[in-house]
Amino acid sequence: MTAQYADGNWHREYIAKVKKMSSDQLIFIARDCKAALAANPDNLKAGQYADEMLYCISELADRNVVNQEDLMAAKTQQVVTKAFAKRSD
């Protein structure tokens, strides 16, 4: 990937990147991003972590590896919501 997060191309490049990852890699990244958001929702990269987590989860759901609703449990959603709410303050 050559694009930076603030660059509009980052999302397109990251989505293409996740399609090439193994399911184990996607699960690891999604869990890592979830943990990072929970540990520090005020982090300047919280938005990027949330996007990475969601793109990984979406790819896993597209592969029918996991049920997207199961992965996006209420606790995960609360962490993401809290992170974005704090960034807009």
C-alpha positions as CSV (number, residue, x, y, z in Angstrom):
1,M,0.0,0.0,0.0
2,T,1.3,3.4,-0.9
3,A,-1.6,5.6,0.2
4,Q,-1.8,7.2,3.6
5,Y,-5.0,7.1,5.7
6,A,-5.9,10.7,5.1
7,D,-5.5,10.0,1.4
8,G,-8.7,9.0,-0.3
9,N,-7.0,6.1,-2.0
10,W,-6.3,4.4,1.3
11,H,-9.7,2.8,1.6
12,R,-9.6,1.4,-1.9
13,E,-6.1,0.0,-1.5
14,Y,-6.9,-1.5,1.9
15,I,-10.0,-3.2,0.7
16,A,-8.0,-4.7,-2.2
17,K,-5.3,-5.8,0.3
18,V,-7.7,-7.6,2.6
19,K,-8.9,-9.7,-0.3
20,K,-5.4,-11.2,-0.6
21,M,-5.1,-12.0,3.2
22,S,-5.7,-15.3,4.7
23,S,-8.7,-15.7,7.0
24,D,-6.4,-16.2,10.0
25,Q,-4.7,-12.8,9.1
26,L,-8.1,-11.1,8.9
27,I,-9.2,-12.4,12.2
28,F,-6.0,-11.4,13.9
29,I,-6.1,-7.9,12.5
30,A,-9.8,-7.5,13.4
31,R,-9.1,-8.6,17.0
32,D,-6.0,-6.5,17.2
33,C,-7.9,-3.4,16.1
34,K,-10.7,-4.1,18.5
35,A,-8.3,-4.4,21.4
36,A,-6.5,-1.2,20.3
37,L,-9.8,0.7,20.2
38,A,-10.8,-0.6,23.6
39,A,-7.5,0.2,25.2
40,N,-7.2,3.7,23.8
41,P,-10.3,5.1,22.1
42,D,-8.8,8.6,22.1
43,N,-5.9,7.4,19.9
44,L,-5.4,9.6,16.8
45,K,-5.6,6.4,14.7
46,A,-8.9,5.2,16.2
47,G,-10.8,5.9,12.9
48,Q,-8.2,3.9,10.9
49,Y,-8.4,1.0,13.4
50,A,-12.2,1.0,13.1
51,D,-12.0,1.0,9.3
52,E,-9.4,-1.8,9.3
53,M,-11.5,-3.9,11.6
54,L,-14.7,-3.4,9.6
55,Y,-13.0,-4.2,6.3
56,C,-11.5,-7.4,7.7
57,I,-14.9,-8.4,9.2
58,S,-16.6,-7.7,5.9
59,E,-14.2,-9.8,3.9
60,L,-14.6,-12.7,6.4
61,A,-18.4,-12.4,6.0
62,D,-18.0,-12.3,2.2
63,R,-16.0,-15.6,2.4
64,N,-18.7,-17.1,4.7
65,V,-16.0,-17.8,7.3
66,V,-17.9,-15.9,10.0
67,N,-21.3,-14.4,10.5
68,Q,-20.8,-10.6,10.4
69,E,-23.5,-10.1,13.0
70,D,-21.7,-12.4,15.4
71,L,-18.4,-10.5,15.0
72,M,-20.1,-7.1,15.4
73,A,-21.3,-7.9,18.9
74,A,-22.7,-5.1,20.9
75,K,-19.5,-4.5,22.8
76,T,-17.5,-4.1,19.6
77,Q,-20.0,-1.6,18.3
78,Q,-19.9,0.3,21.6
79,V,-16.2,0.7,21.4
80,V,-16.3,1.9,17.8
81,T,-19.1,4.4,18.6
82,K,-17.3,5.7,21.6
83,A,-14.1,6.2,19.6
84,F,-15.9,8.2,17.0
85,A,-17.8,10.2,19.5
86,K,-14.6,11.2,21.3
87,R,-13.0,12.2,18.0
88,S,-15.8,14.6,17.1
89,D,-15.6,16.4,20.5
